[in-house]
Each structure stands twice: as structure tokens, then as C-alpha cells.
Amino acid sequence: MIEDDSWDVIVIGGGPAGSTTARYIAKEGLRVLVIDGRNPIGSPLQCGELVPSNDEMRRLCPNVPNMEDLFRTPENAISRRTDEMHLVPPSGKPLKYNFEGLILNRVRHDEELVKLAQSLGAQYLLGKRVEKIEGTCVELKDGTKLNAKIIVGAGGHNDPLRKKHWNVTSLNIPVKFVLMDGDFHDAVELHFGSLAPGGYAWMFPKKGGANIGLGIQREFSKGKSINTLSKEFISKYEGNITYRGAGSLPMSGSIKSFVKDNYLLVGDSAGMVLPSNGAGITIAMIGGRIAGQVISEHLKLGTPLIEYENRWNTQMGKVMKNSKRAFSLGSIIFRLPDWIINMLFNRFSKPFIWNAITCRSLFKII
């Protein structure tokens, strides 16, 4: 039970963004409280669980410093490793690429991030939901009132701080997936075309099984529901389904401004998902570290909070810009008939497609 009602910082949401923000604030000896409606954090599972390795992240986000300090994924949170990605058109003939990735046990991964933040002094209040935020006060649904100098919204695209104090909208793509027991090859798969209109489907192999699902843009689905589309795709694989999950991803990219007065947004609530590939876990953690560092400097040294946006743009601005462009182009291409998409996936287009997926300039030589 949390007895104190006054904090340096309150973070709403204890996912990768919120726990990373809290970790870097607590590291500086400041008093930070994380509030999350879930108990425990990490459940229920809501994503595909794939993240790049640290070496791959250095290639994807070259302006982000000190990856080893930020990404400390313990072995017990890694289900399987991969060194290959298949991008699969409707024909089923994949383009194959080298890609170093980790398929997580996402629940355990988020639990480990909580433990890391707690080890530095961050405190957590679980199973509690926020009713409203006004000024420096966070009021919970049970009537409890807590105060903080800085309040951070890390509660996803439905974050209460964002909903109350930011007049922004994002394109939210619904996703449905399953965990399936069975034998699967080592490569991760991304599938494109009418089977996942405006988005993609995936198969990410795990230890003894796989995470299989898809995300779509409803406006391109021609009346087909995500339930129907996911059932059709998942049925292509053989195995025993042990878990069914769903969620949504904000796919418009980062919003224009993350800071308003003593409020900050981070992670999904700030649109920190790469639209061209749906990557959000590592991107949220990058944003969380920057937010935590700037908040600490603000409270100790008077650094303006707007420095959070400046550092984000330095580290991730180019990557996000490339990803938004690739997503806009993909949204045009992937509404085309499957036979045209099949033609576009060929050995000549192979490097350009990879550049789009990995958020590089389309014409950069690999």
C-alpha cells in the first residue's frame, strides 16, 4: 500500500515506456510512483513479442546512444532468437533477409522492467485506475488523490492524460493474435496483401510454438472483419492454440508535441510506434529513457522539459520520418490486387522493400 500522497513524478502506465521512464528518474534519486490498472503488469499479452537485437537496433537507429545500458533483456525473458526475416507476398514466395531478433516472453519481459525500476527505488501502485488529472493532482477512481511536480502519460493510445489534455488523433490499427504450440522454423515471417488489408500478418516462432496474428486498416478490408481475416490466416498453421489476444497499435507515428506544462507523454500515448513495421517496445523504451533523463535534469538543474522533444528528434526523428513515408507508400501499394503485389515483390525491388520495413531512406544502398 502506498502511504505517501506527494511525489516528484507520477507515471501513468507501467509498460515498457512507463517503467523505463521511472527507472531513469529513480536512478537519479527522485521519488517516482507508477500507477497501473493491471495487476500484475504485463498481463494480458497484447502484441507480437518481436524485438531487434541490440546489434540490429544499432543498425536501425544509429543515433541512439548506449544501447547496452537501455536494453538489458534477461535470458529468462527471451523465448527464441532469429537471424532471418521473410517478407511474404500473396504468392507465398518470400523475400529473405538477414535480421537479428529476439522473440520475447513479453509478460516476463515487462515484469523484469518493473523489477529493474523498483531496484532503483521506483514504487508501483497496481490495480488502480486514474479518474482525472488536474494541475499537479492525479485522482484515482477510488477517490484517492496523489500529487506530483511532473505527471507522465504512458498509458497507451487511451491514456487519460492524453485524452484530457491533448487534442490529437491517431490511426489505430486493430490486431488479433494467438499463441500456438507446435514446431516452426527459425525465421520470422511478415505477410502482405489481401489477407491483411492495409497492414500485415505475422508468424514469430517461439520456444515450442509461435505467436501468430495480424493487424489491418478497416477502411481497406472491403467489409471483412478482423475476426474473419485472423481466423483465415491462423488456420494456415498447424498446432494447438493456447492463448488468444487482441489489441490495437497507433500507426500514425509520433505526435507533434510530447510536452505541455508539467505533463509529458511517452510510448504509445505519444505515438512512439514505427508505422512501417509496427515496432513499439524498443521505441517506447528509447522515449522512456529520454523522458526520464530530461525530467530528472529539469527537477535538479532546471533543464526545460521541451528538451525531451529535442533529444527525441535528434535520436529518432529521421527514423520516424522514414517510417511514416514508407507507411504512406505501403498504404497505397497494399490496397492493390494481390497479383500486382506479387509482381512488386521481386529481386530488383528487394532492397527497396527492406529499406521501407527498416525505416531507412528508400534509395539508400544497404
NORVENMO-V296770 format. One line per field, one symbol per residue. phi: phi as a letter, one per 40 degrees, with the letter a starting at -180 (. if undefined). psi: psi as a letter, one per 20 degrees, with the letter a starting at -180 (. if undefined). A space follows every 10 residues. Layout:
phi->???
psi->???
This chain:
phi->.cccbbbcab bchbcdcccc dcdcccdcgc cbbbbaccac chbccbacgc bccccccccc bccccfcccc bbccdcbbca bbbabbbbcd cgcccbbcac bbccccdcdc cccccccccc hcbbbbgbbc cabbfbbbbc ccgcbbbacb bbcbbgcbdc ccccbbcbbb cbccbbabbb cibbccccbb bbhccadgaa babbcbcgia bbaabbbdcb cfgccccccc ccccccbbic cbabbaaabc bcgcccbbba fcbbbagdcc gcbcccagcb cccccccccc ccccdccccc bgdccccdcc cccccbdccc cccccccccc ccccccddcc cdcccacccd ccccccccgc ddbccc
psi->pphqjprgpp popkaggghg ghghghhjjq opppppiqor qhqqpjrijp qqrhghhhhh mijpqmhhhg oloqhijohq qqjqppoorh ijoqppqppo rporngghgh hhhghgghhi iqqqoqkpqp grppcjpopr hjippqqqhp ppokkaikph gghhipmqqq oopqqqrqpp qapqrhqqpp pqaihmpicr rqooprojbq oparqrohii ilipqhgggh ggghiiqprp piqprrbqpo kiaqrgpipo djqqqqbhhj kmpohiijph ghhhhghggg gggggghghh ijpqhihghg hghghigggg ghggghgggh hggjirqhhg gghhnrhhig hhgghghjkr phjpp.
